[in-house]
Amino acid sequence: MTNVRMAVISDLHADEGVESRHTRILSDATDYAMGVDPLVDLLAFVESAELRVDYVLAPGDVANQGNAVGLPYAWRRLNDVATKLGADVIGTPGNHDVTTHQPTADIARALKALTPSFPVRDQRSSDFFWDRGYLLLDREDHRILVIDSTKGFPHHPDKFDSDAARVDYYSAIDRGYFLESVEKQIRDDLALCNGNKVNIALVHHHPVEHQLRTYLQDSYGPMHRGGELVKLLTETPTLGRWVVVHGHKHIPLLSRSTAVSAEGPLILCAGSLGAKMWEPVANVTKNQFHILDASNLYVPGAGTIRGVVESYTWSYGIGWTVSDRLGSGLPAVGGFGCTKDPDELMREIASLFSEGRGRTNFLYADIVRQLPELQFQLPLDQEALEKKLEDNYDIIFTRDRQNRIYNISKRVGAR
């Protein structure tokens, strides 16, 4: 495959019982009416929408607060969804998936006991992951690097000596870790790899600070040594550029990492499938899942990896729909990999109208055939482009009922 298509289903936060102030996914719920449970709705939605992917990526927090019933329930249902999608599941543990609220000899014990095995179906590969803290799946035309950011978590003490010690403990598990020993082993493995491929790194905690941090009301910051992970992925240019997929923050975002090179990874912070949003977060996002379609085929004006992210939004009483442009999180379609400045794209689009001998309307598909990099703009760059075209040239974008651009036109009477 030259394109790798992946459903990203993160932060389910499944719990037991029939009501929770933290999550909408409950193992004991008996009301399966549409628009009550995002995970139950998802199975029906992927079938009705005829969605198909190569992988389901689950970037952690399958369970809520280490719930021993919610974890196997959600993992089983997630595998059912993957079967409908025709995909393999690849997970990675989140802080809520490990036992962190009481002393235990093995914080990942419940994850290791899951059926099918976690983080992948192959038991030998899963055993390697738990032993080493990572798993590198090197396929013919793509690589998936799975990192355990809970490896290195401090053990829950028998008792906390002070309130400060309690705060320090929970701050540590909220941030996660990229251990030096794990970095060294990954670096050695990547040194043995060959070929420019589509590269995906899957981890729960965020390696760099979320760029919408002010909405999150937390103070713990990105994962310990997250910058070293970004640096490691930046220093493999012959293998191709990376996309880091993570969860944990609940506000979805598609962005470039802060890196010293243009080869630095792109970052998809996934929305939460099941957590109940809190104020003021509820004003800027809803429950979402995403489909990441990535390719390293050459496109003029795009980087060594490019693609689109399709996003879907769940609403209580409604169920899953294509995302709105505002207030849902990520829009229905957002791109990544465009290397061209929005101002340059603005001038090129405007020139198509001036060269069109009075033409006032283009199908979006026709413009993309001439400017293929246009579809790979980051969502905020796309918004900036639309505003500039409207303000400077009276050129407007029109969307269909699926919130996808289908037409670009010049206002009647505009000069």
N, C-alpha and C positions, 0 to 999 in steps of 0.2 A: 504494500500500500504506500502511496506517496502522500496521502492525507490520513491522519489519525484522528478519529472522531470519538470523543469521550464525554460521557455524562458526568458532571461533578455534583455529587449529592453529599452535602456536608452538614455537620452539627444537627443531627436528628434529635438529640437529647431525649431519647425514649425513656419513659418511666413506667411504673406500675400504678394501678389505681384507676379511678374514673375522673379525677380532677386534679389539676396542678396549676400553680401560679407561674411555673417555669416553662412548661412545654405543652404542645398540642398533641403529642404522640404518646398514647397511653396503651399499655398492653391489655388492660382489662376493660377498655371501653366497649360498649355494646351498641352504641348508636353509630351506624355506618352510613348515615345519610350524607350526601354530597356536601362538602364544605365544612366538615367537622374535624377530620383527621388528614393532614397533608400526606402522610405515608400511604394510607389506604387509598386516598384519591389518586395518588401517583400511579399506582398499578393500572387503574382504569384509563388514566390520561395517556400514558405512553402507548397503550393499545389503540385507543381511539385516534390519536394523532399519528399513528404508524411510525413512531420514532425508532431509529436503529442507530446503534453506536458500536464501536469496537471494545470499549472498556467503560466500566463504571468506576470512577475514582471517589473514594470516601475519605476525605481529609480529617477524620477524627470526630470525637464526641458523638459516637453512635448512641451512647447511654447518657442519662442525666445523673450526675453526682454518683457515678459508679453503681447505678441500680442493677442488682443481680438478675432481675426479671426483665427489665427493659432492654438490656444489652442483647441477650440471645433472641428476644422477640424481634427487635429492629434489624439485627443482622440477618435473620432468616427472611424477613420481608424484603430487605434490600437485595438479597440474592434472588428473590422472586421477581423483583423489578428488573434486575439484570437479565434474567432469563427472557423476559418479555422484550427486552432491548436487543437480545442476541449477543450479549456481552459477557466478558469476564469481570469480576470484581477485584479491585485492588484497594485495600484500606491502609490506614495508618492510625496509630492510637492518639487520642486526645487526652487532655488532663481529666475529663469527666469519665473516661473509659477505664481508668485505673483506680484502684482502691487507695484513696488519699485521705480518708476521714477517720481511719483507725489504723493501729499498727498491724503490719502484715509482712510475712517473709518474702512474698512475691507480689508486687503491685499489679502485675499483668496476668495473674493466674486465671481470671475469668475470661480474658481475651484468648489465652492459649487453649482454653477448653471449648471454644466455639466450634460449631459444625454448621456449614463448611469451615475449614480452618481459616484463621486470620493471621496475616493480612491478605494472603492469596490462597487459592484452593489447594495448591500443591503443598503437602505437609513438609517436605524436605526444605523447600524454599522458605516456608514460614519459620521452621526451626532455625535456619540460617539467620533470618531477620531478628529473631529474639536473641540469638547469641551475639550477633555483631552490631545490632542497632541500625541496620540499613539493609536494603536489597536492591541490586542493580539488575534489571531485566533488559538485556541487550539483544534486541530483535533485528531482523534483516534491515529494516529502514527506520526504526525508531528505538529510543531508549526510555525507560521509566525508572527513575531513581526514587526509592521509597525510604524515607528517613524517619526514625523514631525519636521525636523531640521530647519524649517522656523518659528516655534513657538518661540517667543521671539525676532523676528526681530524688530529693532527700526522702528518707523513710519517715513516716509519720511517727513522732516521738510518743512514748507512753503517756507523757503529759507535757504541757507547755510550761516553761519556767516563768514566762511573763507574756503580757499582751503583745509586746514587741516581737517576741519569738514566734508567736502565732501569725502575726502579720508577715514576718519574713518568710515563714514556711509557705503560706498561701501565695505570696508574691512569686516565690521561686517556681511553683508549679503552674502559675498563670503564664509565666514567661517561657518555660521550656528551655531546652538545651541543644546545642550542636557540639558534642564532645570532641576534644582534640583527637582522641583515639579513633573515633568514627571518621573524622575528617581525613586522617592519615590513610585509613583503609580504603575510603572512597577514592582518594587521590591515586593510590596505587592501582586500583581497579580501572579507573579512567585512563591511566597511562597505557593500559593494555588494549584499549578500544581503538577501533579504526573507523573512518568514514564519517562524513557529514550527514547527520540524521536529524529527525525530529526528536528533541530532548525534553522530557517532562520530569520535573522534580516534585514529588508529593510529600508534604509535611503538614503537621497540624498547626504549630505555632508560627507566627509571622516573623520572617527573618529581618525585615526592616519595618520601621514605624509606619503604621497605617496613616495614609495621608489625609484621612478624615477623622483623625484622632479626637478632635474636640467634641464629636458627637458621642464618644464612647464612655466618658466618665470613668476612666481608669488612669492609673499612674504607673503601672508596672513596666511598660515599655516592651520592645521586641525581644525575641529569644536571646538567651545568652550565646554570644559568639555568632549571632545571625549574620553579621558583616563578613565573617570568615566563610560562611556558606556562599554568600553572594560572590565573594572574591574567588572562591574555588570554581564556581560555575562560569565565572568570567574568564578564567585562565585556561579554557579548553576550546579555543577558537576553531581548531581543525576538526572538532567533533560537531560543530554547529552550535547555534545559540539555544539557550534554555528558556523554558517557561516554568516558573515556580507556581504550583497550585497549593494554596493553604486555606484553612478554615479559621475558627477560633474567634474572629472579630465580629462576625454576624452582619456587618455592613459590606456588601459586595463592592469590589473595586477592581478595575483593570488598569494597570499602570506600568511604567518603567521603574526598575529598581534604581536606587542611588548607587551608581557604579562609576569607576574611573575610566570605563571604556564603553564604546558603542556596542560591544559584544556582551554587555551586562544583561542578565536575565530580565524578561518581562514577568510580571507578577499578576496572577489572578487570585484575589481574595474572594472566596466563595461566600455566598449568602448562607443563611441557616434554613434548613428544611423545616425544622419543627419548633424551635425555641419561640416563646412568646416575647415579642419585642417590648422594650421599656422606653419610657419617655427620656429624652426627646428622640431616640432612635426610631420609634414608631412613625415619626413624621417624615423620615427620609428613606425608609426601606420596609419591605414586607418579607415574608418567607419566600425564598427563591431556590431554584436549582438551575443549572446551566449546562449547555452543550458546547464544548470546546472543540473546534475543528481547526487543526493545525497542519501546516505543510511547510516544507523547505524548498519547494519548487521555485525557480527563479521568476520573479516578477519585477519589472522596472519600477524603481521608486520605492521598493520594499526591502526589508532587511533579510537576513539569512533564515529567519523563521517568520511566518505571517499566518494570519487566519482570522476567524470570526468567533465570537462567543454569542450564542443564542441564549436568552434568559426567559424564564417562565416564573410567574408569580402566583402564589396561593393566597386567597382571601376567604375569611370565614363566611360560610353560607353560599359561596360561589364555587370554590375549588380552584383548579389550575387554569390559568389563561396565559396568553402571550403578554409579556410585561409592557406596562405603560412607559412613556418616556420619562415622566417625573414622579417621584414619590414611591417608586417600587424598588429601587436599587439600581441594578444595571438595566439598560433599555433592552428592547426586544432583540436587537442585533447591535453588537459593538465589535469593532475590529482591533487588530494589533499588528504591528510590524511595518506600518508606513513610515518611511524616513523623510518624506517631503514636508516642508513647512506648510501650514494651512494657508498662509498668504500666497505662496506659489501656486497651490492648487486653486485658490480663489481666482487668480489671474488666468490660469489655464481654462477654467470652466467659463469664465466671462468671455474669453476669446472665442470659444466655440459658438457663442451667441452672436458675437460681432462678425465672425466669419460665415455665419449661416445665412447671410443676405436677408435679414429681417425675420429669421426664424425665432419664434418665441417659446418653443416647447421642445423638450427632449425626453424620451424615456430614459430613466436612470440606467437601465441595462445598456443602452447605446453609449452613454457617457462612460460607463465603467469599461466598456470594450476599448475606448480610446485612452482612458486614464485608470488602469486596473488597480493602481495603488489607493485609489479613493476609498474602496471598500474596506481597507485595512487601517483606517484612522482610529485612534483611541476615541472612546465616546466623548470626552471633553473637547478633543480637537475637532470632532465632527460638529459639536454644538457651536464652537467658535467659527468654523467655516461657514455654517449656515447663517449665523448672525452677520458676518462680514459681507457675504454675498447679498443678503437682503438690504443691509444698510448702504452698501456702496454701489450696487448694480440693480436693485429691485428684482433680484433672482430668488425664487422661493422653492423649497422642497415640499413635495406632497407625499403623504403616507397613506397606505391602505388600512384596512381594518385589522391587519396583523402588525401594525406599527412599523411596516417596512417601507422604505422609500421606493416609489415607483415612477415618479415624475419630477423633473426640474424645469421650471418655467419662468419667463420674465413677465412681470405684471403688465397687463394691457394698459397702454398709454405711457408706460415708462420709457425713458429715453435710453 
